[in-house]
Amino acid sequence: MATVELRFSAQPEHVRTARLVAAAVARRAGVDEAVLDEVRLAVGEACSRAVGLHRGHGITDPVQVVLSDEDKTFSIEVGDRVPPAGTTAKGVGSGSPGVPDDDDGEDDMSLAVISGLVDDMEVGSSDEGGVIRMSWPTAPVGVLP
């Protein structure tokens, strides 16, 4: 099992780096070459969403991306630090879990795009923030189809 953790400041220019790292780790984990574009796009969308949430809520904590390979599955978790409804963080007002009050439509669109790219996706939140979990099957390394 291999795990790579990437943290970056909530700046749009760092999303490209996250996409490149995700594609490289996915390739090394054995994700089919035909699926790598979907991995790149899904990670880009999830990271862009997290960056937008951080910036919209004035959160300076980094966006966290965890990439892991275990049990014939490559998974990615993109986490934000936006508090759930009814709480505040660093003087920021409350809203829906992980969603700015005025950007619900944009957030729904991001989640729809991701769900169209990923068969296995889960969206969750905790007191520490929100997370999007995505996974893809892998082939054993060195085995050709």
C-alpha positions as CSV (number, residue, x, y, z in Angstrom):
1,M,0.0,0.0,0.0
2,A,1.3,3.4,-1.0
3,T,0.0,6.8,0.2
4,V,0.9,10.2,-1.0
5,E,-0.4,13.3,0.7
6,L,-0.4,16.7,-0.9
7,R,-1.3,20.0,0.8
8,F,-1.4,23.3,-1.0
9,S,-2.5,26.8,-0.3
10,A,-6.0,27.6,-1.7
11,Q,-4.8,29.3,-4.8
12,P,-6.2,28.3,-8.3
13,E,-2.7,28.0,-9.8
14,H,-2.0,25.0,-7.5
15,V,-4.8,22.9,-8.9
16,R,-2.8,22.1,-12.0
17,T,0.0,20.6,-9.8
18,A,-2.6,18.5,-7.9
19,R,-3.9,17.2,-11.3
20,L,-0.4,16.3,-12.4
21,V,0.5,14.5,-9.2
22,A,-2.8,12.6,-9.2
23,A,-2.2,11.4,-12.7
24,A,1.4,10.3,-12.0
25,V,0.4,8.4,-8.8
26,A,-2.6,6.8,-10.5
27,R,-0.4,5.6,-13.4
28,R,2.1,4.2,-11.0
29,A,-0.7,2.5,-9.0
30,G,-1.9,0.7,-12.2
31,V,-5.0,2.7,-13.2
32,D,-5.8,2.0,-16.8
33,E,-4.3,4.6,-19.2
34,A,-7.7,5.2,-20.7
35,V,-9.0,6.4,-17.3
36,L,-6.2,8.8,-16.5
37,D,-7.9,11.7,-18.1
38,E,-11.0,11.1,-16.0
39,V,-8.7,11.0,-12.9
40,R,-7.1,14.3,-13.9
41,L,-10.4,16.0,-14.6
42,A,-12.1,14.7,-11.4
43,V,-9.2,15.8,-9.2
44,G,-9.1,19.2,-10.9
45,E,-12.8,19.7,-10.3
46,A,-12.6,18.6,-6.7
47,C,-9.6,20.7,-6.0
48,S,-11.1,23.8,-7.7
49,R,-14.2,23.3,-5.6
50,A,-12.1,23.1,-2.4
51,V,-10.1,26.2,-3.4
52,G,-13.3,28.1,-4.1
53,L,-14.8,27.1,-0.8
54,H,-11.7,28.2,1.1
55,R,-11.5,31.5,-0.6
56,G,-15.2,32.1,-0.3
57,H,-15.1,31.5,3.4
58,G,-11.8,33.3,4.1
59,I,-10.0,30.1,5.2
60,T,-6.3,30.1,5.0
61,D,-5.7,26.4,5.9
62,P,-4.3,24.3,3.0
63,V,-6.4,22.1,0.8
64,Q,-5.5,18.5,1.4
65,V,-5.3,15.7,-1.2
66,V,-4.6,12.1,-0.1
67,L,-3.9,9.5,-2.8
68,S,-3.7,5.9,-1.9
69,D,-3.4,2.5,-3.5
70,E,-4.7,-0.6,-1.7
71,D,-6.7,-3.7,-2.5
72,K,-6.8,-3.2,-6.2
73,T,-8.2,0.3,-5.8
74,F,-6.7,3.7,-6.3
75,S,-8.5,6.3,-4.2
76,I,-8.3,10.1,-3.8
77,E,-9.6,12.2,-1.0
78,V,-9.8,16.0,-1.5
79,G,-10.5,17.7,1.8
80,D,-11.5,21.3,2.6
81,R,-11.6,23.0,6.0
82,V,-15.0,24.6,5.6
83,P,-17.1,24.0,8.7
84,P,-20.5,22.3,8.6
85,A,-23.8,24.3,8.9
86,G,-24.3,26.1,12.2
87,T,-20.6,26.5,13.0
88,T,-18.0,29.1,12.3
89,A,-14.3,29.0,11.6
90,K,-12.0,31.9,12.0
91,G,-14.9,34.4,12.1
92,V,-16.6,33.0,9.0
93,G,-20.4,32.7,9.0
94,S,-22.3,29.5,8.7
95,G,-23.8,27.9,5.6
96,S,-24.6,24.4,4.2
97,P,-21.9,21.8,4.9
98,G,-18.9,22.7,2.8
99,V,-21.0,25.1,0.6
100,P,-20.9,28.9,0.5
101,D,-24.4,30.3,0.9
102,D,-24.3,32.1,-2.4
103,D,-22.6,29.5,-4.5
104,D,-25.0,26.5,-4.1
105,G,-25.5,26.2,-7.9
106,E,-21.8,26.3,-8.7
107,D,-21.1,23.6,-6.0
108,D,-23.9,21.4,-7.3
109,M,-22.4,21.7,-10.8
110,S,-19.0,20.7,-9.6
111,L,-20.3,17.7,-7.8
112,A,-22.3,16.7,-10.9
113,V,-19.3,16.9,-13.1
114,I,-17.2,14.8,-10.7
115,S,-20.0,12.2,-10.4
116,G,-20.1,11.9,-14.2
117,L,-16.3,11.2,-14.2
118,V,-16.2,8.8,-11.3
119,D,-18.2,5.6,-10.7
120,D,-17.3,5.4,-7.0
121,M,-17.7,8.8,-5.3
122,E,-18.7,9.9,-1.8
123,V,-19.2,13.4,-0.4
124,G,-19.0,13.8,3.4
125,S,-18.3,16.4,6.1
126,S,-17.2,16.5,9.7
127,D,-16.5,19.2,12.2
128,E,-13.1,19.6,10.5
129,G,-14.5,20.2,7.0
130,G,-15.7,18.5,3.9
131,V,-14.2,15.7,1.8
132,I,-14.8,14.2,-1.6
133,R,-13.7,10.5,-1.9
134,M,-13.2,9.0,-5.3
135,S,-11.8,5.6,-6.4
136,W,-10.9,3.7,-9.5
137,P,-9.9,0.0,-10.0
138,T,-6.3,-0.8,-10.6
139,A,-4.6,-3.6,-12.5
140,P,-1.8,-5.5,-11.0
141,V,1.5,-3.9,-11.9
142,G,3.3,-5.7,-14.7
143,V,0.1,-7.5,-15.9
144,L,-1.1,-6.7,-19.4
145,P,-4.8,-7.0,-20.2
